[in-house]
Amino acid sequence: MTPAATFNPSLTLTVVFAAVLLLGLLTKFWLASRQVRHVAQHRASVPPAFASTISPAAHQKAADYTVAKVRFGLLETAVSAAVLLGWTLLGGLDALNQALLGWLGGGMTQQLALLAGFVLIGGLIELPLSLYQTFVIEQRFGFNKMTFRLWLGDLLKSTLLGTAIGLPIAALILWLMGAAGGLWWLWAWGVWMGFNLLLLLIYPTFIAPLFNKFQPLEDEALKARVTALMQRCGFSAKGLYVMDGSRRSAHANAYFTGFGAAKRVVFFDTLLSKLSPGEVDAVLAHELGHFKHKHILKRIVTMFALSLAGFALLGWLAQQAWFYAGLGVTPSLQLLVPTLGASQAMPNDALALLLFLLVIPVFSFFITPLLSRSSRQHEFEADAYAAQQADAKDLGSALLKLYEDNASTLTPDPVYVAFYYSHPPASQRLARLGTA
């Protein structure tokens, strides 16, 4: 008799990881091809429901912009997959780890250097793509307003800010992984959640102003109208601000930021220049609808639950040698060094953290349609609330202006929408509002 084959968990992980990655790539390319084909087929004529409000030129610009972004997205997908394979199965992360071990030895310094090196190399790889997106695609369609100097300044500030914030929180989590025992992941999850809540509080006041100028809303008539709407909806905010969005882009938007007493209402200056007071009212009422239906709270709770599950899974995987070996890394768990006559395993925590962050998106990609569907439902609920608190016609006309000014296609592929779209397409939103 032939002896039964021995189960090899590391080889199994390698095969499953490669198979899921390939399936994800094929799915992304299939969806993108559907979107490009569908948008191109409907480029020539404006849908009848929008024929009186959207010009053929604007419709064709939106089609061309959509196709350009989707095709560029395919390039990004291919590059990301190649980089992921390079880090994992082709041994890139292992080589970087071994080089830093030889240079720095084991310990916190080496682990932080591994995280920093990973982020630096990844950022350098993504740099040409970011430049192309901003100064070729966005420029070609008239959306980019940034100079190269401003882009470089943003890059420098975001890098310094990420280092100042990221390294301490990374050091704390790595310390917990090594010092807090078997339930380190629970403590680390608490730290991570506290950090995210703190960011919600400090972002409006300390971080956002590093990149944009925020001026109090000066239009007294509009301010009175917006204030009355918020009072009618039982909502309070720390202030109404206008952001110089036109300094970087022609895209328009409005949003709430902050948490608790630190909430702010922020309008892009591009938005105020394009919408009437009634339309601004309706857009703000839509945002208030998210708060009324507790969408923000639900998303935070969902984030809490998913991150807790993620940390628990990481806590288990970090102790499994096959997790490292199956993804192309030699685990430090088995590298023993003499310490005062004893033997001690070198820390392996940064490797576990990086591997986990690399592979989780590969597997979680397939729940994207569920998250997208939930988000679209939230948008419908917020639209319905806005139609009650403001004028549905104003919201419909505002949405049409925003779709046109942002060159959002009116004819997306339905399957692509179901998989990716966090906001319903214009035809569905306006039909629900009764304005299409």
C-alpha positions as CSV (number, residue, x, y, z in Angstrom):
1,M,0.0,0.0,0.0
2,T,1.1,3.5,-0.7
3,P,1.4,5.5,2.5
4,A,-1.1,8.3,2.8
5,A,0.3,11.7,1.7
6,T,1.3,13.9,4.6
7,F,-0.8,17.1,4.8
8,N,1.4,20.2,4.2
9,P,-0.4,23.3,5.5
10,S,2.2,25.7,4.1
11,L,1.9,24.3,0.6
12,T,-1.9,24.3,0.9
13,L,-1.8,28.0,1.9
14,T,0.5,28.7,-1.1
15,V,-1.9,27.0,-3.5
16,V,-5.1,28.6,-2.0
17,F,-3.5,32.1,-1.9
18,A,-2.4,31.8,-5.6
19,A,-5.7,30.5,-6.7
20,V,-7.8,33.2,-4.9
21,L,-5.4,35.9,-6.2
22,L,-5.9,34.6,-9.7
23,L,-9.6,34.3,-9.3
24,G,-9.7,37.9,-8.0
25,L,-7.7,39.2,-10.9
26,L,-9.9,37.4,-13.5
27,T,-13.0,38.8,-11.8
28,K,-11.6,42.4,-11.8
29,F,-10.6,42.2,-15.4
30,W,-14.0,40.7,-16.4
31,L,-15.9,43.4,-14.5
32,A,-13.7,46.2,-16.0
33,S,-14.2,44.8,-19.5
34,R,-18.0,44.9,-19.0
35,Q,-17.9,48.5,-17.7
36,V,-15.7,49.7,-20.6
37,R,-17.8,47.9,-23.2
38,H,-21.2,49.0,-21.7
39,V,-20.1,52.7,-21.4
40,A,-18.6,52.8,-24.9
41,Q,-21.7,51.3,-26.4
42,H,-23.9,54.0,-24.9
43,R,-21.5,56.9,-25.5
44,A,-23.2,58.2,-28.6
45,S,-26.5,59.3,-27.2
46,V,-27.7,60.7,-23.9
47,P,-30.3,58.4,-22.1
48,P,-33.8,59.7,-22.8
49,A,-34.4,60.5,-19.1
50,F,-31.5,63.0,-19.2
51,A,-31.8,64.3,-22.7
52,S,-33.2,67.7,-21.6
53,T,-30.7,68.3,-18.9
54,I,-27.3,66.7,-20.0
55,S,-25.6,67.8,-23.2
56,P,-24.2,65.2,-25.6
57,A,-20.7,66.7,-25.1
58,A,-21.0,66.3,-21.3
59,H,-22.3,62.8,-21.7
60,Q,-19.4,61.8,-24.0
61,K,-16.9,63.4,-21.7
62,A,-18.2,61.3,-18.8
63,A,-18.0,58.2,-20.9
64,D,-14.4,58.9,-22.0
65,Y,-13.4,59.8,-18.4
66,T,-15.0,56.6,-17.0
67,V,-13.3,54.4,-19.6
68,A,-9.9,56.1,-19.0
69,K,-10.2,55.6,-15.2
70,V,-11.3,51.9,-15.6
71,R,-8.4,51.1,-18.0
72,F,-5.9,52.9,-15.7
73,G,-7.4,50.9,-12.8
74,L,-6.6,47.7,-14.7
75,L,-3.0,48.8,-14.9
76,E,-3.0,49.5,-11.1
77,T,-4.5,46.1,-10.5
78,A,-1.8,44.4,-12.5
79,V,1.0,46.3,-10.8
80,S,-0.5,45.6,-7.4
81,A,-0.8,41.9,-8.1
82,A,2.8,41.8,-9.3
83,V,4.1,43.7,-6.3
84,L,2.0,41.4,-4.0
85,L,3.6,38.3,-5.5
86,G,7.0,40.0,-5.3
87,W,6.6,40.6,-1.6
88,T,5.2,37.1,-0.8
89,L,5.8,34.0,-3.0
90,L,8.8,35.5,-4.8
91,G,10.5,36.3,-1.5
92,G,10.7,40.1,-1.4
93,L,9.6,40.5,2.1
94,D,11.8,37.6,3.3
95,A,14.8,39.2,1.6
96,L,14.1,42.6,3.2
97,N,13.6,41.0,6.6
98,Q,16.8,38.9,6.4
99,A,18.9,41.9,5.2
100,L,17.6,44.0,8.2
101,L,18.2,41.2,10.6
102,G,21.8,41.0,9.4
103,W,22.3,44.7,9.7
104,L,20.3,45.5,12.9
105,G,19.9,42.2,14.6
106,G,16.6,41.3,16.2
107,G,14.5,43.7,18.3
108,M,12.2,46.6,18.0
109,T,14.5,48.7,15.9
110,Q,14.7,46.0,13.2
111,Q,10.9,45.5,13.3
112,L,10.2,49.2,12.9
113,A,12.8,49.3,10.1
114,L,11.0,46.5,8.4
115,L,7.7,48.3,8.5
116,A,9.3,51.6,7.4
117,G,11.2,49.9,4.5
118,F,8.1,48.1,3.3
119,V,6.1,51.4,3.3
120,L,8.9,53.3,1.6
121,I,9.4,50.7,-1.2
122,G,5.6,50.4,-1.7
123,G,5.3,54.2,-1.9
124,L,8.1,54.5,-4.5
125,I,6.5,51.8,-6.6
126,E,3.1,53.7,-6.5
127,L,4.6,57.1,-7.2
128,P,4.6,56.9,-11.0
129,L,1.0,55.7,-10.9
130,S,-0.1,58.6,-8.7
131,L,1.7,61.1,-11.0
132,Y,0.1,59.7,-14.1
133,Q,-3.4,59.7,-12.6
134,T,-3.1,63.4,-11.4
135,F,-1.1,65.0,-14.3
136,V,-2.3,62.9,-17.2
137,I,-5.8,61.5,-16.6
138,E,-7.2,64.3,-14.3
139,Q,-5.3,66.9,-16.4
140,R,-6.7,65.6,-19.7
141,F,-10.3,66.0,-18.5
142,G,-9.8,69.4,-16.9
143,F,-10.1,68.3,-13.3
144,N,-6.5,68.7,-12.0
145,K,-5.7,72.1,-10.6
146,M,-2.5,71.1,-8.8
147,T,1.0,72.3,-9.7
148,F,3.8,69.8,-9.4
149,R,5.1,71.9,-6.5
150,L,1.8,71.6,-4.6
151,W,1.7,67.9,-5.3
152,L,5.2,67.4,-4.0
153,G,4.4,69.5,-0.9
154,D,1.4,67.3,-0.2
155,L,3.5,64.2,-0.6
156,L,6.2,65.6,1.8
157,K,3.6,66.6,4.4
158,S,1.7,63.4,4.2
159,T,4.9,61.4,4.6
160,L,6.1,63.4,7.6
161,L,2.6,63.2,9.2
162,G,2.4,59.4,8.5
163,T,5.8,58.9,10.1
164,A,5.0,61.0,13.1
165,I,1.7,59.3,13.7
166,G,2.4,55.8,12.3
167,L,5.7,54.9,13.9
168,P,4.5,55.4,17.5
169,I,1.3,53.5,17.0
170,A,3.2,50.7,15.2
171,A,5.8,50.6,18.0
172,L,3.0,50.3,20.6
173,I,1.2,47.5,18.7
174,L,4.5,45.6,18.2
175,W,5.3,46.0,21.9
176,L,1.9,44.6,22.8
177,M,2.4,41.7,20.4
178,G,5.6,40.7,22.3
179,A,4.7,41.6,25.9
180,A,0.9,41.3,26.5
181,G,0.7,37.5,26.3
182,G,-1.7,35.3,24.4
183,L,-4.5,38.0,24.4
184,W,-2.2,40.7,23.0
185,W,-4.5,41.0,20.0
186,L,-7.4,42.2,22.3
187,W,-5.2,44.9,23.8
188,A,-3.9,45.9,20.4
189,W,-7.5,46.1,19.0
190,G,-8.4,48.5,21.9
191,V,-5.4,50.7,21.1
192,W,-6.2,50.7,17.4
193,M,-9.9,51.6,18.0
194,G,-8.9,54.3,20.4
195,F,-6.4,55.7,17.9
196,N,-9.1,55.8,15.2
197,L,-11.6,57.6,17.4
198,L,-8.9,60.1,18.4
199,L,-8.2,60.8,14.7
200,L,-11.9,61.6,14.2
201,L,-11.6,64.2,16.9
202,I,-8.3,65.8,15.8
203,Y,-8.6,65.5,12.1
204,P,-10.8,68.6,11.5
205,T,-8.7,70.9,13.7
206,F,-5.2,69.8,13.3
207,I,-4.7,67.6,10.3
208,A,-7.0,68.8,7.5
209,P,-5.7,72.4,7.8
210,L,-2.2,71.2,6.9
211,F,-3.5,70.5,3.4
212,N,-6.3,72.9,2.8
213,K,-7.6,76.3,3.9
214,F,-10.9,76.4,5.8
215,Q,-12.8,79.7,6.0
216,P,-16.0,80.2,7.9
217,L,-19.0,80.4,5.6
218,E,-19.5,84.1,4.9
219,D,-22.7,84.1,2.8
220,E,-25.1,85.2,5.6
221,A,-28.3,84.2,3.7
222,L,-26.9,80.7,3.0
223,K,-25.6,80.4,6.5
224,A,-29.1,81.3,7.9
225,R,-30.7,78.8,5.6
226,V,-28.3,76.0,6.5
227,T,-28.5,76.7,10.2
228,A,-32.3,76.6,10.0
229,L,-32.1,73.2,8.2
230,M,-29.8,71.8,10.9
231,Q,-32.0,73.0,13.7
232,R,-35.1,71.5,12.0
233,C,-33.2,68.2,11.8
234,G,-32.0,68.4,15.4
235,F,-28.4,68.5,14.4
236,S,-25.6,70.7,15.7
237,A,-22.1,71.3,14.4
238,K,-19.1,73.3,15.6
239,G,-19.0,75.4,12.5
240,L,-19.8,75.8,8.8
241,Y,-16.7,76.0,6.7
242,V,-15.7,76.5,3.0
243,M,-12.6,74.6,1.8
244,D,-10.4,75.6,-1.0
245,G,-11.0,72.4,-3.0
246,S,-10.5,74.3,-6.3
247,R,-6.8,74.6,-5.4
248,R,-6.4,71.0,-6.2
249,S,-9.3,69.8,-8.3
250,A,-12.4,70.9,-10.1
251,H,-14.4,68.1,-8.5
252,A,-17.1,69.3,-6.1
253,N,-18.3,67.9,-2.8
254,A,-19.6,68.6,0.7
255,Y,-19.1,66.5,3.9
256,F,-19.3,66.3,7.6
257,T,-16.1,65.7,9.5
258,G,-15.2,65.1,13.1
259,F,-16.9,63.3,15.9
260,G,-19.1,64.4,18.8
261,A,-18.7,68.0,19.6
262,A,-16.0,68.4,17.0
263,K,-18.3,67.9,14.0
264,R,-18.0,70.4,11.2
265,V,-19.9,71.0,8.0
266,V,-17.5,71.5,5.1
267,F,-18.4,72.8,1.6
268,F,-16.0,72.7,-1.3
269,D,-15.8,76.2,-2.8
270,T,-16.4,74.4,-6.1
271,L,-19.7,73.2,-4.8
272,L,-20.9,76.6,-3.7
273,S,-20.0,78.1,-7.1
274,K,-22.2,75.5,-8.9
275,L,-25.3,75.0,-6.8
276,S,-28.1,77.3,-5.9
277,P,-29.0,77.9,-2.2
278,G,-31.9,75.4,-2.4
279,E,-29.6,72.8,-4.0
280,V,-27.0,73.3,-1.3
281,D,-29.7,72.9,1.3
282,A,-30.8,69.6,-0.3
283,V,-27.2,68.2,-0.5
284,L,-26.7,69.1,3.2
285,A,-30.0,67.5,4.1
286,H,-28.8,64.3,2.4
287,E,-25.7,64.3,4.6
288,L,-27.9,64.9,7.6
289,G,-29.9,61.9,6.6
290,H,-26.8,59.7,7.2
291,F,-26.7,60.9,10.8
292,K,-30.5,60.6,11.2
293,H,-30.4,57.0,10.2
294,K,-27.2,56.4,12.2
295,H,-25.2,55.3,9.2
296,I,-22.0,56.7,10.6
297,L,-22.5,54.9,13.9
298,K,-23.3,51.7,12.1
299,R,-20.2,51.9,10.0
300,I,-18.0,52.6,13.1
301,V,-19.6,49.6,14.8
302,T,-19.0,47.4,11.7
303,M,-15.4,48.6,11.6
304,F,-15.0,47.8,15.3
305,A,-16.4,44.2,14.7
306,L,-14.4,43.5,11.6
307,S,-11.1,44.8,13.1
308,L,-11.7,42.7,16.3
309,A,-12.1,39.6,14.1
310,G,-9.1,40.6,12.1
311,F,-6.9,41.1,15.2
312,A,-8.1,37.8,16.7
313,L,-7.2,36.0,13.4
314,L,-3.8,37.7,13.3
315,G,-3.2,36.6,16.9
316,W,-3.7,33.0,15.9
317,L,-1.9,33.1,12.5
318,A,1.2,34.8,14.0
319,Q,1.9,31.6,15.9
320,Q,1.6,29.3,12.9
321,A,4.9,28.6,11.1
322,W,3.0,27.5,8.0
323,F,1.5,31.0,7.7
324,Y,4.9,32.4,7.0
325,A,6.3,29.5,5.0
326,G,3.2,29.3,2.8
327,L,3.6,33.0,1.9
328,G,7.3,32.9,1.0
329,V,8.8,34.0,4.3
330,T,11.2,32.2,6.7
331,P,9.7,32.6,10.1
332,S,11.9,34.0,12.8
333,L,10.0,31.8,15.2
334,Q,12.6,29.1,14.6
335,L,15.7,31.3,14.7
336,L,17.1,30.9,18.1
337,V,19.9,33.1,19.5
338,P,21.9,32.6,22.7
339,T,20.9,35.0,25.5
340,L,22.9,34.7,28.7
341,G,23.3,30.9,28.2
342,A,19.7,30.4,27.3
343,S,17.9,30.5,23.9
344,Q,15.2,33.0,22.9
345,A,13.2,33.3,19.7
346,M,13.7,36.5,17.8
347,P,10.6,38.7,17.5
348,N,8.6,37.9,14.4
349,D,5.7,40.4,15.0
350,A,6.4,42.9,12.2
351,L,6.5,40.0,9.6
352,A,3.2,38.6,10.8
353,L,1.6,42.1,10.7
354,L,2.8,42.8,7.1
355,L,1.9,39.4,5.8
356,F,-1.6,39.7,7.2
357,L,-2.1,43.2,5.7
358,L,-0.9,41.9,2.4
359,V,-3.1,38.8,2.1
360,I,-6.3,39.9,3.8
361,P,-7.4,42.1,0.8
362,V,-7.0,39.1,-1.5
363,F,-9.6,37.1,0.4
364,S,-11.9,40.0,1.5
365,F,-12.3,41.2,-2.1
366,F,-15.2,38.9,-2.7
367,I,-17.3,40.5,0.0
368,T,-17.1,43.8,-1.9
369,P,-20.6,43.4,-3.4
370,L,-22.2,43.0,0.1
371,L,-20.5,46.2,1.4
372,S,-21.4,48.1,-1.8
373,R,-25.0,47.0,-1.6
374,S,-25.2,48.2,2.1
375,S,-23.7,51.5,1.2
376,R,-26.1,52.1,-1.7
377,Q,-29.0,51.4,0.6
378,H,-27.7,54.0,3.0
379,E,-27.5,56.5,0.1
380,F,-31.2,55.8,-0.8
381,E,-32.2,56.3,2.8
382,A,-30.3,59.6,3.0
383,D,-31.9,60.7,-0.3
384,A,-35.4,60.0,1.1
385,Y,-34.7,61.9,4.2
386,A,-33.4,64.9,2.2
387,A,-36.6,64.8,0.1
388,Q,-38.6,65.2,3.3
389,Q,-36.5,68.0,4.9
390,A,-35.7,69.9,1.7
391,D,-37.0,69.9,-1.9
392,A,-36.7,66.7,-3.8
393,K,-36.4,68.6,-7.1
394,D,-33.5,70.6,-5.7
395,L,-31.8,67.4,-4.7
396,G,-32.4,65.9,-8.1
397,S,-31.0,69.0,-9.9
398,A,-28.1,69.1,-7.5
399,L,-27.2,65.5,-8.1
400,L,-27.4,66.0,-11.9
401,K,-25.0,68.9,-11.7
402,L,-22.6,66.9,-9.5
403,Y,-22.8,63.9,-11.9
404,E,-22.1,66.2,-14.8
405,D,-19.4,68.3,-13.2
406,N,-17.6,65.2,-11.9
407,A,-18.0,63.5,-15.2
408,S,-19.8,60.5,-13.7
409,T,-21.2,58.2,-16.4
410,L,-25.0,58.0,-16.7
411,T,-24.7,54.5,-18.3
412,P,-22.6,52.2,-16.1
413,D,-22.7,48.4,-16.5
414,P,-25.3,47.0,-14.0
415,V,-23.0,44.1,-12.9
416,Y,-20.2,46.6,-12.3
417,V,-22.5,48.8,-10.3
418,A,-23.7,45.8,-8.2
419,F,-20.1,44.8,-7.4
420,Y,-18.3,48.2,-6.9
421,Y,-20.6,51.2,-6.6
422,S,-21.0,52.6,-3.1
423,H,-23.5,55.2,-4.5
424,P,-26.4,54.3,-6.7
425,P,-26.1,55.5,-10.4
426,A,-27.9,58.7,-11.3
427,S,-30.9,56.9,-13.0
428,Q,-31.7,54.9,-9.9
429,R,-31.4,57.9,-7.5
430,L,-33.5,60.2,-9.6
431,A,-36.1,57.6,-10.2
432,R,-36.5,57.1,-6.5
433,L,-36.8,60.8,-6.0
434,G,-39.4,61.1,-8.7
435,T,-37.4,63.6,-10.7
436,A,-36.1,61.5,-13.5
